[in-house]
Structure formats: C-alpha cells, structure tokens
Amino acid sequence: EVQLVESGGGLVQAGGSLRLSCAASGLTFDDYAIGWFRQAPGKEREGVSCINIGDGRLYYADSAKGRFTISSDNAKNTVYLQMNSLKPEDTDVYYCAADMLPSGYGCYPHTLVAGYWGQGTQVTVSS
C-alpha cells in the first residue's frame, strides 16, 4: 500500500522559511514523480512544484519560482519542499502527491492528480 506522509507545516512570520517533508512508502521510489499542491477552502488547487525522481527534472509554478526548492533524498524515500521568503498568500494546506512516471518524462502537476495523496499539512504565514 502506497502511503505519503507530510510533515513540517506550521506558523511562520512573513519572510520566514519552512521545510515540508513527504515520506513515501510502499512504492519503488525511482519509478515515481512526486509533487506538492496547495489548497485553501474556496480556492482552486494549485500545483506548486514536482520532481521526477528517475530523471531529476523539476517543475515550479510561477508563484514558487525563486522562493521554493524541491529536492529528494532517495535513501529516505522522501521529497522536501524548502520554502523561503514566505508571504501571507502562501497560507494553505499543502499536499504531497505521487504517481508513476517514467524517467525522461519530467514532471508536471497534472500528471499526479490521479495518483496517491497525503493527508496534508497546514502552512500559515502571518503578516
């Protein structure tokens, strides 16, 4: 059974940083693309960033470019999202998602929507 467990959310002041973790189990890590989405009540879900574990190719939404960095630790089957220069508008529940995607295909959020999802972790940025 594939499981994704997010951690690292919390309350931070504007300008601060957080690192989210997504620990994956029950899958062959190298065969997957894993990414981060965010959504608040009444808002559209946004694909923030993702990584194809097999080929290392990355995707960032415009809102994340220059501030967020996605990375993976293949030994720990974990994907991280380092978020710097946080803004109040980054306040959301952040979800980790994963789906099988061959190496060479890169990663785009829409390719993960039908895959596995974690429970989410709340990020709150105060002004």
Secondary structure, 3 states (H helix, E strand, C coil): CCEEEEECCEEEECCCCEEEEEEEECCCHHHEEEEEEEECCCCCCEEEEEEECCCCCEEECCCCCCCEEEEEECCCCEEEEEECCCCHHHCEEEEEEEEECCCCCCCCHHHCCCCEECCCEEEEEEC
